[in-house]
């Protein structure tokens, strides 16, 4: 995610904060300072950091359970609306997804119970009426906030934890694709209700407007749609390899070709990305449409494509399964990647547009015979 900064690494998972989270901390502290001075600001910031520490522990509940099933988590990002742990892939079995989804709320419950036990041992009050950092103790605030987070996360609104539990339970009987469609629709319906609450449509029933709730509702609505589309894509591409998805008729540019020659090739056909090879046919890089335009404006048409190409573009093996290919293409940030055979020879080009076309045809019922090696 753009505008995210790594602040640490635990067990192979990067801990990142989004710049908007830092803005939230600054705004929260400034608001408390304006109301009560430096002491109030410090107390408010400590409360907020304590809250997000609990959120981070919640996310590591998901992460550790996912690791038990061989699913890595490259990073977890702290956002103003909570934490987001990014799994490298979806678990294969609904039971695994159910356990991964349950693990986070169990951590939140454990935190609330631990604070409750501490308050009981110390004889501190458990009043839930005051959640203002300036009017109640930090421990009481964190305990009741964790209770609220637990209940909120258990709502069956996909892709929140409760929604993932719902999807996993449905998938045990209906299959992943149908279960995701149902969970996504339920999630988007729930997001609309949350958004209406946040905007004040239910204020006559004592539910006060809440800007944060509105932001969460917007995020959940679009996230549910995006995850639903991702599962449709995953199912449509099941069983395919790069060999069935790649373009086999494409223009290759030598490193000594000029940018003007590349521009001519761009205008002559529909190809927008060009593998760049050396004199022995080894792939040296990829010249994208954006790289070509930038090179023409900065270097001129007489410069070589070698100076404008993207170096280090990952080479995809023809036998790479669909999901892994899609993940590598997405993480590369490039619109296409070269494809090579076991000997390292360039045999194809995998582009985002071609992947979309293949998936649309697959969803329409078109079968793809395996290409010869």
Secondary structure as UniProt FT lines:
FT   TURN            2..3
FT   STRAND          4..10
FT   TURN            11..12
FT   STRAND          13..18
FT   HELIX           19..68
FT   TURN            69..70
FT   STRAND          73..79
FT   TURN            80..81
FT   STRAND          82..87
FT   HELIX           94..122
FT   TURN            133..135
FT   HELIX           138..153
FT   TURN            158..159
FT   HELIX           161..174
FT   HELIX           176..198
FT   TURN            199..202
FT   HELIX           203..205
FT   HELIX           211..236
FT   TURN            237..239
FT   HELIX           242..245
FT   STRAND          252..254
FT   TURN            255..256
FT   HELIX           259..268
FT   STRAND          274..277
FT   TURN            279..280
FT   STRAND          283..287
FT   HELIX           289..299
FT   TURN            301..302
FT   HELIX           305..307
FT   STRAND          310..311
FT   STRAND          316..317
FT   TURN            318..319
FT   HELIX           322..332
FT   STRAND          336..340
FT   TURN            342..343
FT   STRAND          346..351
FT   HELIX           352..363
FT   TURN            364..365
//
